[in-house]
Amino acid sequence: MMEATRTRLSTLWAFATLNYIYADVVTLYDKAGTLHFSQGFLLVSFLGR
C-alpha cells in the first residue's frame, strides 16, 4: 500500500513539474508574439526530440 502511494505521488510530482515548465516556456514565447506553434511542434518539443 505504501509503495503504491509513493509511486502515485512521484508520478503526480513529475507531471506537475513538466506541466509548469511547459507553461513557462509557452508563456515566454507567447509574450514575444513572433512565434506561432503548431500542435506537432509542441508534441515533438515535449517528447524531447
Summary of the structure (lengths in Angstrom):
residues: 49
radius of gyration: 14.9
end to end distance: 36.1
largest distance: 49.6
contacts: 82
relative contact order: 0.09
helix: 82%
strand: 0%
